[in-house]
Amino acid sequence: MKIITKKEIIPIILILFSFSIGLFIYPNLPERLPSHWNIYGEVDSWVDKNFAVFFFPCLTLFIYLLMTFLPLIDPLRENYYQFRGPYFIFRTSFVVFLTGLYLYTFWAAFNTELNINYFILPALSLFFIIIGLFLPKIKRNYFVGIRTPWTIHSEEVWDKTHRFGGKVFIVVGVVALISVLMPLYSFWIFIVSALLGAFTPIVYSYIIFKKIKGFLND
């Protein structure tokens, strides 16, 4: 199973590049950097700059490597080969998102008036859309996708759920992206949309499973 290719160097270089930027501006950074924002996009928690500069790139690298090598211990690992391209795009998009958040933290350290909602909500919205495009291509496995007892049990339920879930995630991403134009409500619109996007495919997988089981029992 060759899901790990030379392309993996792209996200690795991106992580190392962002870390290099952190080291480059380290002497000019304030002693504390923003680490959390409230629902209004205002900084409400801080962290020591040593922790921020060194920990977050390492965390991004660790998560990326975990996502890359975890399929090797999946009992259904051969299925990853069928969606290795989309899976690479997904992992790389995840790195881009975390790297963008890492660099945004430096920017916010010099300008605490920045509202992170204008970064995080569009970024997460696009991420949802990417997931939506990615989901229908996923084949049955134990680590990636909409994993419920019903999708794991049946390949037909898996495929139908992921086609449906892909459409749901794209709708969630578009709605969340539009909500940025309504800053007073954007956070809550995003939260409600994300929750619906997370739970709807789970319910759908159960309904499809029951229908298929009922059909087989007739």
C-alpha positions in Angstrom: 0.0 0.0 0.0 1.7 3.1 -1.2 -0.2 6.1 0.3 3.0 7.8 1.4 4.7 9.5 -1.5 7.3 12.2 -2.2 4.5 14.8 -2.0 4.6 14.5 1.7 7.6 16.9 1.6 5.2 19.8 0.8 3.4 20.0 4.2 6.6 19.2 6.0 8.3 22.1 4.3 5.3 24.3 5.1 5.6 23.4 8.8 9.3 24.0 8.9 8.9 27.3 7.0 6.3 28.6 9.5 8.6 27.5 12.4 11.5 29.4 10.8 9.3 32.5 10.7 8.6 32.0 14.4 12.3 31.8 15.1 13.1 34.8 12.9 10.6 37.2 14.7 11.2 35.6 18.1 13.4 38.4 19.5 10.8 41.0 18.6 7.8 39.2 20.0 6.2 40.3 23.3 6.6 38.0 26.3 3.0 36.8 26.0 1.1 35.8 22.9 -2.7 35.3 22.5 -3.8 31.7 23.0 -7.6 32.0 23.1 -10.3 34.3 21.9 -13.9 34.6 23.1 -17.1 34.4 21.0 -16.7 38.1 20.1 -13.2 37.5 18.6 -11.4 39.2 21.5 -8.3 37.8 23.2 -9.1 36.5 26.6 -6.2 34.2 27.4 -2.4 34.5 26.9 0.6 32.1 26.8 4.3 32.4 27.2 6.0 33.1 23.8 8.5 30.2 24.3 5.6 27.8 24.5 3.7 29.4 21.5 6.7 29.6 19.2 8.0 26.0 19.8 5.0 24.0 20.8 2.5 24.7 18.1 4.6 23.8 15.1 5.6 20.6 16.9 2.0 19.9 17.5 1.1 20.5 13.9 3.9 18.2 12.8 2.9 15.5 15.2 -0.8 15.6 14.1 0.3 15.5 10.4 2.6 12.5 10.9 -0.1 10.7 13.0 -2.6 11.2 10.2 -0.1 10.0 7.6 1.1 6.8 9.4 -2.1 5.8 11.3 -3.6 4.1 8.2 -0.7 1.7 8.3 -2.2 -0.1 11.3 -5.8 0.1 10.0 -7.2 -3.4 9.3 -8.7 -1.9 6.1 -5.5 -0.1 5.2 -5.7 -1.3 1.6 -8.7 0.9 1.0 -6.7 4.0 1.6 -5.0 3.5 -1.7 -8.3 4.2 -3.4 -8.5 7.7 -2.0 -4.8 8.5 -1.4 -5.0 11.7 -3.4 -7.9 13.3 -1.6 -6.5 12.1 1.7 -3.2 13.9 1.0 -5.2 17.1 0.1 -7.1 16.8 3.4 -4.0 16.3 5.5 -2.2 19.2 3.7 -5.3 21.5 4.1 -5.2 20.7 7.8 -1.6 21.7 8.0 -2.4 24.9 6.1 -5.1 25.8 8.5 -3.0 25.2 11.7 -0.1 27.0 10.1 -2.3 30.0 9.3 -3.6 30.0 12.9 0.0 29.9 14.1 1.1 32.9 12.0 -2.1 34.8 12.8 -1.2 34.5 16.5 2.0 36.4 15.8 0.1 39.1 14.0 -2.4 39.3 16.9 0.5 39.6 19.4 1.3 43.0 17.8 -2.3 44.1 17.3 -4.7 42.8 20.0 -7.6 44.7 18.4 -7.7 42.2 15.6 -10.9 40.2 15.6 -10.0 36.5 15.0 -13.6 35.8 13.7 -12.6 37.4 10.4 -9.9 34.7 10.1 -11.1 31.6 11.9 -14.7 31.6 10.5 -13.7 31.9 6.8 -10.9 29.4 7.3 -13.1 26.8 9.1 -15.8 27.4 6.5 -13.4 26.6 3.6 -12.2 23.6 5.6 -15.7 22.3 5.9 -16.2 22.7 2.1 -12.9 20.7 1.5 -14.1 18.0 3.9 -17.4 17.9 2.0 -15.6 17.4 -1.3 -13.4 14.8 0.3 -16.0 12.7 2.1 -17.6 10.9 -0.9 -14.2 9.6 -2.0 -13.4 7.9 1.3 -13.6 4.1 1.3 -14.5 2.1 4.4 -11.8 2.3 7.2 -11.5 2.6 10.9 -9.8 6.0 11.3 -11.0 8.5 8.6 -14.6 9.6 7.8 -18.0 9.2 9.3 -17.4 6.1 11.5 -20.6 4.8 13.1 -21.5 1.2 14.0 -23.7 1.2 10.9 -21.2 2.6 8.4 -18.4 0.2 9.6 -20.8 -2.7 9.4 -22.0 -2.1 5.9 -20.0 -0.8 2.9 -23.3 0.3 1.2 -24.3 2.3 4.3 -20.7 3.8 4.3 -20.9 4.9 0.7 -24.4 6.4 0.9 -23.6 8.1 4.2 -20.4 9.7 2.9 -22.1 10.9 -0.3 -24.9 12.5 1.8 -22.4 13.8 4.4 -20.3 15.4 1.7 -23.3 17.5 0.6 -24.1 18.4 4.2 -20.6 19.6 4.9 -20.5 21.7 1.8 -23.8 23.4 2.7 -22.5 24.0 6.3 -19.3 25.5 4.9 -21.2 27.8 2.5 -23.7 28.9 5.2 -20.8 29.6 7.7 -19.0 31.5 5.1 -22.0 33.7 4.3 -22.5 34.3 8.1 -19.3 36.3 8.2 -21.3 39.1 6.6 -23.4 39.1 9.8 -20.8 39.6 12.5 -23.3 39.8 15.3 -24.6 36.3 14.6 -21.8 34.7 12.7 -20.4 32.7 15.7 -23.8 31.2 16.6 -24.7 30.5 13.0 -21.4 28.6 12.6 -21.9 26.6 15.8 -25.4 25.6 14.9 -24.4 24.7 11.3 -21.4 22.7 12.5 -23.5 20.7 15.0 -26.1 20.0 12.4 -23.4 19.0 10.0 -21.8 16.6 12.5 -25.0 14.9 13.7 -27.1 14.8 10.5 -24.9 12.2 8.8 -24.9 10.0 11.9 -28.7 9.9 12.0 -28.7 9.4 8.3 -26.4 6.3 8.6 -28.7 4.7 11.1 -31.8 5.3 8.9 -30.1 3.9 5.8 -28.9 0.9 7.8 -32.4 0.2 9.1 -33.8 0.5 5.6 -31.2 -1.9 4.1 -31.6 -4.4 7.0 -35.4 -4.2 6.6 -35.1 -4.9 2.9 -32.9 -7.8 3.5 -35.2 -9.3 6.1 -38.2 -9.1 3.8 
